[in-house]
Amino acid sequence: MKVFDEKHIKNIVLVGAHHSGKTTLSETMLFEAGLINRRGTVENHNTVSDYHEIEHERNASIFATPLHTEWRNYKINIIDTPGLDDFIGEIISSINVADTIVTVVNGRQGVEVGTEIIWNYIDTYRKASLFVINQIDHPNLKFEESFKSINELVGNHAVKIQFPIKIDGSQGIIDVLKMKLYKFKPEGGKPEKLNIPKDYLELANTLHNELVEKAAENDDALLELFFEKGTLNEDEMRQGIKAGMLNHELFPVFCVSALNDMGTGRLMGFIDNVAPAASELNEEQSVEGKTLNRAVSAPTALFVFKTIYQPNLGQITFFKVKSGELSVNDKLVNPRNNETEIINQLFIMDGKERQFVTKLTVGDIGATLKLKFTDTNDTLRDINSKTTIKPINFPKPRIKKSVTAIEKKDEEKLIDALKKIHSQDLTAFLEYSKESKQQLLGCQGELHLATIDWTLKHVYGMEAKFEKPKIMYRETIQRTSTASYKHKKQSGGSGQFGEVHLKIEPWNEGMPEPEGFSLRGKEEVDLPWGGKLVFYNCIVGGVIDQRYLPSIKKGILEVMEDGPLTGSFIRDIRVMVYDGKMHSVDSNDISFKIAGAHAFKEAFLKAKPKLLEPTNELVVKIPEEMIGSVMTDLQSRRSIIQGIDSQNNYQILKTITPAAELYGYSTDLRSLTQGRATFNTKFSSYQPVPTNVQMELVKQLEIVEV
């Protein structure tokens, strides 16, 4: 296969909401370029991109799929991505290595929530971007509304390159960059190029002039030329459009029918002629804070943006050559672990098909097999290179489940499989909770979880059970109380004796020191589970020796690790040990530890104990016409509404919601809004549980009556 240099490589990623037509567009692009002789369809499960068995089962993209094609002496690397935000990790990693983002918009719906979610990441990376309004031949097309929604998304920086028309019963596209009409046959394909009809000439000229002005604004030399001539020629316009795209301040809008192959060739021509090549990108900084050297002569550095595991091949590692060039049998070092990898095989992939190559140059995207020490987000570099590529920041999980193997004997095997899944998909988190004694799997939503479950069954041969994780409550008190306890044990020889009198009260930051005691010592213990124990030595007259105070505190801390209400951690209490007794022979550390524990527990139960629950900041983005049903649902989940903001046609609802009420929320929200809403959540604080809820929880756990 021909080796392309950095000036002739274009890397694009197709993004957009679910069912916007990304996979169909990628299939049509491959067909237009002659890479395939026959176009497949998502429904028939024969597209190059969606080739995984689970994608066939669901009739939807789940994984980002690298493809490539050649068009007029340029190589276009294409990554087709999922449209559901459950698989945002696949989308983000693809955006990271793409040079141009092609956002596909369903012409009947305009910009949808899924597109807006993805755009937030595109905006962060500030990558060159263009938009494609799809389904222009559909009878329910809403082109102007779709364009308006794009312009609202990008802050009025979108500009029409094309707009669709009907002419003599056929589909047409007027291109205001080339000032031509492309007229298509019903089956699509190569169009007839015509002059723009008189009925549309005024509109086309207006849009052309607008495009000229937008192009000139992005380059000082072009702006001077524009003032001098009053216009720009096509090549000058291309130069200005490219500059605007690189500045992330100009967003060309095209229109196609991906299904019927209308406008795809012109889109690919624009990508060739205008979209930035690898050599034209803005500067990129390494982890070391140095500008990445993209020269072919520079030491080789690769960035691994994706790994997948296939039973017949093992691990497939996808990477972008960030500097230098890569050849078969090159030895590269992983700076994360200082391990050396040998690139024994080198190829580009079109779905599941591999094409072997001997060399890839800077800017290109490729793959290799069976690397031993390298995962997603790693850098591989020449031994002489000091470059580490900045890793991708993946989003935190939105839902968590406890996970166990169906067969106890498979528990270790399950953990190994989940760790391997995490190494390939960094939005799937695995952690062990010491507090709940559960393995917790965090992911982006129920669909993401279903994909992980499918992978465990079909790739690793594992049956797993996913359940609601235990809610980590906290216990505290609401009033002051006192208690004493005498521990006395005699069984021949030295006995055990210790008596402790103490007072406890709720602690909060900034409260005054306790009154009525002689304060001899104070220790603030920052508890590992949050909150504090403030421990005062108020002993007068030596009734308890100083050396026994640590044992009393230790006994109290042991009770705080297993609260009397629900067995949860206790927090935010201060304790004053003010009296007691000891024995010259029988007193020892264990005696005072036991006495301290019993006295604290008794005082705790008399101090109006209160259960605290974890609450989360929940932010939901909802189409404005659906906010009523979403708010009703949230109120049933004991949510406290913090505020509502408007953004375009959406409402941003901010709440504080108990973590216990968020189980299953991803599925319920999707059902309530037909998948058009999204949410993010993060821990907020511990708040008192309502009395009726506390009584029910204590009753369920059957620990103590309150």
VEXVEX-622168 format. One record per residue (C-alpha): residue number from 1; residue in one letter; x, z, y. Coordinates in steps of 0.05 Angstrom, whole numbers. Layout:
N
SITE  pake  lomar      px      pz      py
SITE   NUM      A       X       Z       Y
...
//
This chain:
706
SITE  pake  lomar      px      pz      py
SITE     1      M       0       0       0
SITE     2      K      23     -15      71
SITE     3      V      56      42     109
SITE     4      F      26      48     179
SITE     5      D      64      77     238
SITE     6      E      39     130     285
SITE     7      K      14      77     334
SITE     8      H     -32      45     284
SITE     9      I     -64     107     251
SITE    10      K    -132     131     276
SITE    11      N    -160     195     247
SITE    12      I    -234     207     256
SITE    13      V    -283     258     230
SITE    14      L    -357     245     224
SITE    15      V    -397     307     244
SITE    16      G    -470     320     260
SITE    17      A    -532     355     237
SITE    18      H    -560     351     166
SITE    19      H    -592     283     152
SITE    20      S    -562     250     214
SITE    21      G    -532     195     170
SITE    22      K    -458     212     167
SITE    23      T    -448     195      94
SITE    24      T    -487     130     101
SITE    25      L    -445     111     162
SITE    26      S    -380     125     125
SITE    27      E    -404      82      67
SITE    28      T    -422      25     114
SITE    29      M    -354      29     148
SITE    30      L    -319      22      81
SITE    31      F    -364     -37      65
SITE    32      E    -352     -71     132
SITE    33      A    -277     -66     121
SITE    34      G    -281     -94      51
SITE    35      L    -257     -31      16
SITE    36      I    -321     -32     -26
SITE    37      N    -362     -92     -46
SITE    38      R    -429     -57     -51
SITE    39      R    -458       0     -10
SITE    40      G    -483      61     -47
SITE    41      T    -537     109     -23
SITE    42      V    -543     184     -22
SITE    43      E    -608     179     -61
SITE    44      N    -575     138    -117
SITE    45      H    -515     185    -121
SITE    46      N    -465     127    -116
SITE    47      T    -432     135     -48
SITE    48      V    -357     140     -44
SITE    49      S    -361     204      -3
SITE    50      D    -413     249     -38
SITE    51      Y    -384     246    -108
SITE    52      H    -386     319    -131
SITE    53      E    -439     337    -183
SITE    54      I    -468     392    -139
SITE    55      E    -476     342     -81
SITE    56      H    -515     297    -128
SITE    57      E    -559     355    -148
SITE    58      R    -575     373     -76
SITE    59      N    -574     303     -46
SITE    60      A    -530     329      10
SITE    61      S    -457     333      31
SITE    62      I    -426     401      14
SITE    63      F    -352     385      18
SITE    64      A    -312     348      71
SITE    65      T    -288     283      38
SITE    66      P    -227     245      63
SITE    67      L    -233     168      61
SITE    68      H    -194     112      92
SITE    69      T    -202      39     111
SITE    70      E    -163     -15     147
SITE    71      W    -191     -53     206
SITE    72      R    -153    -105     245
SITE    73      N     -83     -79     229
SITE    74      Y    -102      -6     240
SITE    75      K    -112      47     188
SITE    76      I    -173      90     200
SITE    77      N    -174     156     163
SITE    78      I    -246     180     158
SITE    79      I    -269     250     139
SITE    80      D    -343     256     122
SITE    81      T    -368     327     132
SITE    82      P    -430     368     113
SITE    83      G    -484     378     165
SITE    84      L    -506     449     147
SITE    85      D    -472     507     181
SITE    86      D    -467     544     115
SITE    87      F    -407     498     103
SITE    88      I    -377     506     173
SITE    89      G    -308     518     142
SITE    90      E    -306     447     115
SITE    91      I    -326     421     184
SITE    92      I    -276     463     224
SITE    93      S    -217     445     180
SITE    94      S    -234     371     187
SITE    95      I    -241     375     263
SITE    96      N    -173     409     265
SITE    97      V    -136     349     236
SITE    98      A    -178     293     266
SITE    99      D    -156     257     330
SITE   100      T    -226     233     349
SITE   101      I    -292     267     334
SITE   102      V    -350     220     319
SITE   103      T    -414     259     326
SITE   104      V    -473     225     292
SITE   105      V    -541     238     323
SITE   106      N    -608     223     289
SITE   107      G    -642     177     339
SITE   108      R    -710     206     322
SITE   109      Q    -689     278     334
SITE   110      G    -634     277     386
SITE   111      V    -584     334     387
SITE   112      E    -604     387     337
SITE   113      V    -581     459     327
SITE   114      G    -531     437     274
SITE   115      T    -499     390     323
SITE   116      E    -496     443     377
SITE   117      I    -462     492     330
SITE   118      I    -409     441     312
SITE   119      W    -401     421     385
SITE   120      N    -380     492     403
SITE   121      Y    -319     483     357
SITE   122      I    -305     412     382
SITE   123      D    -307     439     453
SITE   124      T    -257     494     435
SITE   125      Y    -207     443     406
SITE   126      R    -220     395     465
SITE   127      K    -212     335     420
SITE   128      A    -228     263     441
SITE   129      S    -301     252     423
SITE   130      L    -353     198     420
SITE   131      F    -426     198     399
SITE   132      V    -465     151     355
SITE   133      I    -541     148     359
SITE   134      N    -563     128     289
SITE   135      Q    -628      96     262
SITE   136      I    -638      50     323
SITE   137      D    -683       4     281
SITE   138      H    -730      61     261
SITE   139      P    -801      53     290
SITE   140      N    -798     126     316
SITE   141      L    -732     118     352
SITE   142      K    -726     160     415
SITE   143      F    -662     131     444
SITE   144      E    -668     155     516
SITE   145      E    -688     225     495
SITE   146      S    -629     226     447
SITE   147      F    -581     204     501
SITE   148      K    -608     256     548
SITE   149      S    -598     311     496
SITE   150      I    -525     287     487
SITE   151      N    -513     289     562
SITE   152      E    -541     360     566
SITE   153      L    -495     380     509
SITE   154      V    -432     353     542
SITE   155      G    -448     372     614
SITE   156      N    -468     303     639
SITE   157      H    -403     271     618
SITE   158      A    -434     223     567
SITE   159      V    -435     148     584
SITE   160      K    -472      92     550
SITE   161      I    -428      38     520
SITE   162      Q    -490       8     485
SITE   163      F    -565      11     484
SITE   164      P    -614     -19     433
SITE   165      I    -668     -72     446
SITE   166      K    -717    -113     407
SITE   167      I    -710    -188     416
SITE   168      D    -752    -241     382
SITE   169      G    -773    -190     330
SITE   170      S    -700    -174     313
SITE   171      Q    -656    -114     328
SITE   172      G    -606    -123     384
SITE   173      I    -552     -80     416
SITE   174      I    -529     -93     488
SITE   175      D    -456     -73     498
SITE   176      V    -441     -58     571
SITE   177      L    -366     -54     560
SITE   178      K    -362    -125     533
SITE   179      M    -426    -146     570
SITE   180      K    -453    -180     507
SITE   181      L    -516    -178     465
SITE   182      Y    -507    -168     390
SITE   183      K    -567    -194     353
SITE   184      F    -575    -175     279
SITE   185      K    -612    -204     220
SITE   186      P    -659    -156     184
SITE   187      E    -605    -143     131
SITE   188      G    -554    -127     185
SITE   189      G    -481    -147     177
SITE   190      K    -444    -193     224
SITE   191      P    -485    -202     288
SITE   192      E    -497    -263     331
SITE   193      K    -461    -254     398
SITE   194      L    -504    -277     457
SITE   195      N    -509    -271     532
SITE   196      I    -550    -213     557
SITE   197      P    -623    -234     569
SITE   198      K    -645    -237     641
SITE   199      D    -696    -182     630
SITE   200      Y    -640    -133     614
SITE   201      L    -585    -159     659
SITE   202      E    -599    -113     717
SITE   203      L    -598     -51     673
SITE   204      A    -535     -75     637
SITE   205      N    -500     -87     704
SITE   206      T    -519     -18     728
SITE   207      L    -493      15     665
SITE   208      H    -430     -28     667
SITE   209      N    -415      -6     739
SITE   210      E    -426      66     719
SITE   211      L    -378      57     661
SITE   212      V    -326      26     708
SITE   213      E    -331      85     755
SITE   214      K    -326     136     698
SITE   215      A    -265     100     670
SITE   216      A    -231      98     738
SITE   217      E    -241     172     751
SITE   218      N    -196     191     693
SITE   219      D    -132     156     716
SITE   220      D    -103     158     786
SITE   221      A     -72      89     781
SITE   222      L    -138      60     757
SITE   223      L    -175      95     813
SITE   224      E    -131      63     865
SITE   225      L    -141      -4     831
SITE   226      F    -216       6     830
SITE   227      F    -216      21     905
SITE   228      E    -174     -41     917
SITE   229      K    -214     -90     873
SITE   230      G    -282     -56     869
SITE   231      T    -282     -64     794
SITE   232      L    -238     -61     731
SITE   233      N    -228    -112     676
SITE   234      E    -242     -96     603
SITE   235      D    -171     -75     586
SITE   236      E    -168     -30     647
SITE   237      M    -234       1     628
SITE   238      R    -209      15     558
SITE   239      Q    -148      50     588
SITE   240      G    -192      94     632
SITE   241      I    -241     110     576
SITE   242      K    -184     131     531
SITE   243      A    -156     176     585
SITE   244      G    -225     207     595
SITE   245      M    -232     219     520
SITE   246      L    -163     251     516
SITE   247      N    -181     296     575
SITE   248      H    -246     315     539
SITE   249      E    -284     293     601
SITE   250      L    -314     227     580
SITE   251      F    -358     217     518
SITE   252      P    -377     144     501
SITE   253      V    -444     135     466
SITE   254      F    -455      79     415
SITE   255      C    -516      61     374
SITE   256      V    -520      38     302
SITE   257      S    -565      31     242
SITE   258      A    -519      59     188
SITE   259      L    -570      44     134
SITE   260      N    -578     -29     152
SITE   261      D    -507     -42     176
SITE   262      M    -521     -56     249
SITE   263      G    -467     -40     300
SITE   264      T    -416     -10     252
SITE   265      G    -364     -65     261
SITE   266      R    -366     -58     337
SITE   267      L    -358      18     330
SITE   268      M    -297       8     286
SITE   269      G    -269     -42     336
SITE   270      F    -275      10     391
SITE   271      I    -240      62     348
SITE   272      D    -183      13     337
SITE   273      N    -177      -9     410
SITE   274      V    -194      54     449
SITE   275      A    -195     118     407
SITE   276      P    -127     153     412
SITE   277      A     -74     140     359
SITE   278      A     -30     195     331
SITE   279      S      25     178     380
SITE   280      E     -22     185     441
SITE   281      L     -49     255     430
SITE   282      N     -41     312     478
SITE   283      E      16     360     466
SITE   284      E       8     411     411
SITE   285      Q      42     479     408
SITE   286      S      71     510     345
SITE   287      V      65     583     325
SITE   288      E     135     591     354
SITE   289      G     109     568     422
SITE   290      K     146     502     422
SITE   291      T     118     432     432
SITE   292      L     108     396     366
SITE   293      N     155     337     360
SITE   294      R     113     280     332
SITE   295      A     172     231     325
SITE   296      V     185     198     258
SITE   297      S     257     220     264
SITE   298      A     238     294     271
SITE   299      P     242     341     211
SITE   300      T     181     336     167
SITE   301      A     124     385     177
SITE   302      L      56     382     142
SITE   303      F      -7     422     153
SITE   304      V     -52     437      94
SITE   305      F    -124     433     118
SITE   306      K    -161     431      52
SITE   307      T    -152     446     -22
SITE   308      I    -200     433     -79
SITE   309      Y    -196     447    -154
SITE   310      Q    -218     395    -205
SITE   311      P    -217     411    -279
SITE   312      N    -185     345    -298
SITE   313      L    -132     345    -243
SITE   314      G    -121     417    -222
SITE   315      Q    -110     434    -149
SITE   316      I    -112     376    -100
SITE   317      T     -79     392     -33
SITE   318      F     -98     352      29
SITE   319      F     -52     352      89
SITE   320      K     -36     319     155
SITE   321      V      36     298     170
SITE   322      K      48     333     236
SITE   323      S     120     309     247
SITE   324      G     171     266     213
SITE   325      E     153     228     151
SITE   326      L     140     246      78
SITE   327      S     165     212      15
SITE   328      V     155     224     -59
SITE   329      N     202     276     -87
SITE   330      D     214     309     -19
SITE   331      K     227     384     -22
SITE   332      L     190     426      29
SITE   333      V     189     500      44
SITE   334      N     126     543      56
SITE   335      P     145     592     112
SITE   336      R      89     639      92
SITE   337      N     124     657      27
SITE   338      N     191     620      31
SITE   339      E     174     582     -33
SITE   340      T     198     511     -43
SITE   341      E     149     456     -64
SITE   342      I     168     388     -92
SITE   343      I     121     331     -73
SITE   344      N     121     297    -141
SITE   345      Q      60     253    -126
SITE   346      L      35     225     -61
SITE   347      F     -30     189     -50
SITE   348      I     -89     177      -5
SITE   349      M    -159     191     -30
SITE   350      D    -225     155     -22
SITE   351      G    -273     205     -51
SITE   352      K    -250     216    -122
SITE   353      E    -208     152    -124
SITE   354      R    -133     159    -113
SITE   355      Q     -85     106     -86
SITE   356      F     -12     123     -98
SITE   357      V      37     113     -41
SITE   358      T     111     126     -34
SITE   359      K     112     147      39
SITE   360      L      68     173      95
SITE   361      T      88     177     167
SITE   362      V      72     224     224
SITE   363      G      -2     226     241
SITE   364      D     -25     204     172
SITE   365      I     -69     242     123
SITE   366      G     -53     246      49
SITE   367      A     -58     288     -14
SITE   368      T     -16     313     -70
SITE   369      L     -26     350    -136
SITE   370      K      -7     415    -169
SITE   371      L      29     452    -113
SITE   372      K      45     522    -139
SITE   373      F      53     564     -77
SITE   374      T      10     531     -23
SITE   375      D     -61     543       0
SITE   376      T    -107     520      57
SITE   377      N     -78     536     126
SITE   378      D      -6     534     103
SITE   379      T      51     495     134
SITE   380      L     101     457      90
SITE   381      R     165     437     126
SITE   382      D     234     409     118
SITE   383      I     288     461     105
SITE   384      N     317     443     173
SITE   385      S     251     451     210
SITE   386      K     232     513     248
SITE   387      T     160     490     261
SITE   388      T     100     529     237
SITE   389      I      33     496     251
SITE   390      K     -20     541     281
SITE   391      P     -70     562     228
SITE   392      I    -145     550     235
SITE   393      N    -188     609     256
SITE   394      F    -246     609     208
SITE   395      P    -311     646     223
SITE   396      K    -326     714     194
SITE   397      P    -379     719     139
SITE   398      R    -452     724     159
SITE   399      I    -478     752      94
SITE   400      K    -447     797      41
SITE   401      K    -466     808     -32
SITE   402      S    -439     854     -85
SITE   403      V    -413     812    -143
SITE   404      T    -402     832    -215
SITE   405      A    -391     793    -279
SITE   406      I    -451     788    -326
SITE   407      E    -403     806    -383
SITE   408      K    -362     868    -368
SITE   409      K    -302     838    -404
SITE   410      D    -301     781    -354
SITE   411      E    -293     825    -293
SITE   412      E    -219     810    -283
SITE   413      K    -230     737    -296
SITE   414      L    -285     736    -244
SITE   415      I    -240     767    -191
SITE   416      D    -185     717    -206
SITE   417      A    -235     659    -199
SITE   418      L    -262     686    -133
SITE   419      K    -192     694    -106
SITE   420      K    -178     621    -123
SITE   421      I    -242     600     -89
SITE   422      H    -221     639     -27
SITE   423      S    -153     605     -27
SITE   424      Q    -190     539     -22
SITE   425      D    -247     561      22
SITE   426      L    -226     611      75
SITE   427      T    -298     624      96
SITE   428      A    -310     658      28
SITE   429      F    -282     729      33
SITE   430      L    -271     777     -25
SITE   431      E    -259     851     -13
SITE   432      Y    -265     915     -51
SITE   433      S    -302     972     -16
SITE   434      K    -273    1039     -35
SITE   435      E    -333    1072      -3
SITE   436      S    -386    1036     -44
SITE   437      K    -340    1021    -103
SITE   438      Q    -365     949    -102
SITE   439      Q    -332     881    -100
SITE   440      L    -362     847     -39
SITE   441      L    -366     772     -29
SITE   442      G    -376     749      43
SITE   443      C    -400     678      58
SITE   444      Q    -436     637     111
SITE   445      G    -506     637      81
SITE   446      E    -549     630      18
SITE   447      L    -531     557       8
SITE   448      H    -457     573      13
SITE   449      L    -468     629     -38
SITE   450      A    -505     581     -84
SITE   451      T    -446     534     -81
SITE   452      I    -397     589     -99
SITE   453      D    -443     610    -157
SITE   454      W    -446     537    -181
SITE   455      T    -370     532    -177
SITE   456      L    -361     596    -218
SITE   457      K    -407     569    -272
SITE   458      H    -385     496    -276
SITE   459      V    -312     499    -257
SITE   460      Y    -290     568    -281
SITE   461      G    -341     580    -336
SITE   462      M    -363     646    -306
SITE   463      E    -431     679    -301
SITE   464      A    -436     726    -241
SITE   465      K    -490     771    -214
SITE   466      F    -500     776    -138
SITE   467      E    -538     835    -111
SITE   468      K    -555     871     -47
SITE   469      P    -494     912     -27
SITE   470      K    -500     986     -16
SITE   471      I    -512    1004      56
SITE   472      M    -457    1051      80
SITE   473      Y    -496    1106     116
SITE   474      R    -464    1164     153
SITE   475      E    -488    1236     159
SITE   476      T    -484    1282     218
SITE   477      I    -521    1341     250
SITE   478      Q    -567    1351     309
SITE   479      R    -559    1425     326
SITE   480      T    -513    1485     319
SITE   481      S    -512    1531     259
SITE   482      T    -469    1584     227
SITE   483      A    -455    1603     155
SITE   484      S    -408    1645     114
SITE   485      Y    -386    1643      42
SITE   486      K    -347    1691      -2
SITE   487      H    -310    1662     -61
SITE   488      K    -292    1715    -112
SITE   489      K    -269    1704    -182
SITE   490      Q    -237    1754    -229
SITE   491      S    -217    1737    -300
SITE   492      G    -157    1779    -317
SITE   493      G     -91    1779    -279
SITE   494      S     -92    1751    -209
SITE   495      G    -161    1732    -185
SITE   496      Q    -188    1688    -129
SITE   497      F    -215    1714     -64
SITE   498      G    -230    1682       3
SITE   499      E    -285    1692      54
SITE   500      V    -298    1644     111
SITE   501      H    -346    1650     171
SITE   502      L    -355    1587     212
SITE   503      K    -398    1554     264
SITE   504      I    -412    1479     268
SITE   505      E    -443    1436     322
SITE   506      P    -449    1361     338
SITE   507      W    -388    1331     370
SITE   508      N    -387    1277     423
SITE   509      E    -331    1250     467
SITE   510      G    -318    1289     530
SITE   511      M    -358    1351     512
SITE   512      P    -332    1418     539
SITE   513      E    -294    1466     495
SITE   514      P    -336    1516     456
SITE   515      E    -352    1582     491
SITE   516      G    -352    1652     463
SITE   517      F    -290    1643     420
SITE   518      S    -217    1658     426
SITE   519      L    -188    1589     415
SITE   520      R    -122    1596     378
SITE   521      G    -113    1525     356
SITE   522      K    -147    1457     356
SITE   523      E    -139    1396     312
SITE   524      E    -175    1329     321
SITE   525      V    -180    1289     257
SITE   526      D    -195    1215     265
SITE   527      L    -235    1202     202
SITE   528      P    -218    1139     162
SITE   529      W    -293    1121     160
SITE   530      G    -302    1129     235
SITE   531      G    -319    1188     280
SITE   532      K    -283    1255     283
SITE   533      L    -276    1324     256
SITE   534      V    -253    1373     310
SITE   535      F    -227    1436     276
SITE   536      Y    -216    1501     316
SITE   537      N    -178    1563     294
SITE   538      C    -215    1621     326
SITE   539      I    -188    1676     281
SITE   540      V    -174    1742     317
SITE   541      G    -136    1801     288
SITE   542      G    -106    1764     229
SITE   543      V    -168    1772     184
SITE   544      I    -148    1705     154
SITE   545      D     -75    1686     150
SITE   546      Q     -55    1623     188
SITE   547      R     -28    1592     125
SITE   548      Y     -99    1587      96
SITE   549      L    -129    1547     154
SITE   550      P    -105    1480     127
SITE   551      S    -139    1496      60
SITE   552      I    -205    1512      95
SITE   553      K    -200    1446     133
SITE   554      K    -185    1410      67
SITE   555      G    -247    1439      35
SITE   556      I    -289    1417      95
SITE   557      L    -261    1347      92
SITE   558      E    -278    1342      18
SITE   559      V    -350    1357      33
SITE   560      M    -348    1306      90
SITE   561      E    -328    1253      39
SITE   562      D    -392    1266      -1
SITE   563      G    -448    1288      46
SITE   564      P    -505    1332      20
SITE   565      L    -560    1284      42
SITE   566      T    -542    1219       8
SITE   567      G    -470    1226     -13
SITE   568      S    -449    1187      49
SITE   569      F    -390    1203      94
SITE   570      I    -402    1257     147
SITE   571      R    -377    1246     219
SITE   572      D    -375    1274     290
SITE   573      I    -376    1349     278
SITE   574      R    -335    1405     305
SITE   575      V    -322    1469     267
SITE   576      M    -301    1537     293
SITE   577      V    -272    1583     239
SITE   578      Y    -281    1651     273
SITE   579      D    -280    1705     219
SITE   580      G    -269    1720     146
SITE   581      K    -232    1764      97
SITE   582      M    -173    1758      50
SITE   583      H    -141    1798      -5
SITE   584      S     -68    1816      -7
SITE   585      V     -62    1795     -80
SITE   586      D    -121    1750     -99
SITE   587      S    -125    1705     -38
SITE   588      N     -94    1636     -44
SITE   589      D    -103    1564     -20
SITE   590      I    -155    1545     -72
SITE   591      S    -198    1605     -56
SITE   592      F    -202    1588      18
SITE   593      K    -212    1514       3
SITE   594      I    -273    1531     -39
SITE   595      A    -299    1582      11
SITE   596      G    -291    1533      69
SITE   597      A    -327    1478      31
SITE   598      H    -386    1521      12
SITE   599      A    -393    1552      82
SITE   600      F    -391    1482     114
SITE   601      K    -442    1454      66
SITE   602      E    -490    1512      79
SITE   603      A    -482    1506     154
SITE   604      F    -491    1431     151
SITE   605      L    -559    1437     116
SITE   606      K    -583    1487     168
SITE   607      A    -561    1444     227
SITE   608      K    -618    1393     222
SITE   609      P    -577    1340     186
SITE   610      K    -588    1268     207
SITE   611      L    -574    1202     172
SITE   612      L    -540    1147     212
SITE   613      E    -544    1074     193
SITE   614      P    -499    1016     211
SITE   615      T    -530     968     261
SITE   616      N    -508     898     279
SITE   617      E    -509     855     341
SITE   618      L    -552     796     320
SITE   619      V    -554     733     362
SITE   620      V    -605     681     341
SITE   621      K    -610     611     371
SITE   622      I    -680     584     363
SITE   623      P    -720     523     386
SITE   624      E    -764     550     442
SITE   625      E    -828     531     407
SITE   626      M    -809     575     347
SITE   627      I    -789     639     383
SITE   628      G    -855     675     371
SITE   629      S    -851     675     295
SITE   630      V    -777     693     296
SITE   631      M    -789     753     343
SITE   632      T    -847     777     299
SITE   633      D    -801     775     239
SITE   634      L    -746     812     276
SITE   635      Q    -793     866     299
SITE   636      S    -813     878     227
SITE   637      R    -739     889     213
SITE   638      R    -735     946     264
SITE   639      S    -696     903     314
SITE   640      I    -687     924     386
SITE   641      I    -690     864     432
SITE   642      Q    -631     865     481
SITE   643      G    -647     801     519
SITE   644      I    -668     729     516
SITE   645      D    -630     671     549
SITE   646      S    -648     598     554
SITE   647      Q    -602     540     536
SITE   648      N    -631     470     540
SITE   649      N    -691     471     493
SITE   650      Y    -668     533     457
SITE   651      Q    -677     608     465
SITE   652      I    -618     655     452
SITE   653      L    -646     720     426
SITE   654      K    -600     781     426
SITE   655      T    -619     842     385
SITE   656      I    -591     904     353
SITE   657      T    -615     904     281
SITE   658      P    -602     953     224
SITE   659      A    -555     924     172
SITE   660      A    -604     945     118
SITE   661      E    -656     899     147
SITE   662      L    -612     837     148
SITE   663      Y    -610     826      73
SITE   664      G    -639     757      59
SITE   665      Y    -644     741     134
SITE   666      S    -607     675     127
SITE   667      T    -659     648      78
SITE   668      D    -719     676     116
SITE   669      L    -695     647     183
SITE   670      R    -684     579     152
SITE   671      S    -754     581     123
SITE   672      L    -786     603     189
SITE   673      T    -752     549     230
SITE   674      Q    -744     491     179
SITE   675      G    -669     501     184
SITE   676      R    -668     490     260
SITE   677      A    -644     560     280
SITE   678      T    -578     594     269
SITE   679      F    -550     664     278
SITE   680      N    -486     704     283
SITE   681      T    -478     778     270
SITE   682      K    -425     831     278
SITE   683      F    -422     906     270
SITE   684      S    -448     945     330
SITE   685      S    -451    1020     317
SITE   686      Y    -481    1075     275
SITE   687      Q    -550    1097     299
SITE   688      P    -599    1151     275
SITE   689      V    -646    1129     220
SITE   690      P    -720    1139     234
SITE   691      T    -747    1202     202
SITE   692      N    -794    1166     153
SITE   693      V    -737    1120     131
SITE   694      Q    -690    1180     122
SITE   695      M    -741    1217      79
SITE   696      E    -749    1156      35
SITE   697      L    -674    1146      27
SITE   698      V    -662    1219      10
SITE   699      K    -720    1217     -39
SITE   700      Q    -691    1155     -73
SITE   701      L    -623    1186     -81
SITE   702      E    -652    1254    -102
SITE   703      I    -594    1294     -74
SITE   704      V    -627    1346     -30
SITE   705      E    -693    1360       4
SITE   706      V    -694    1362      80
//
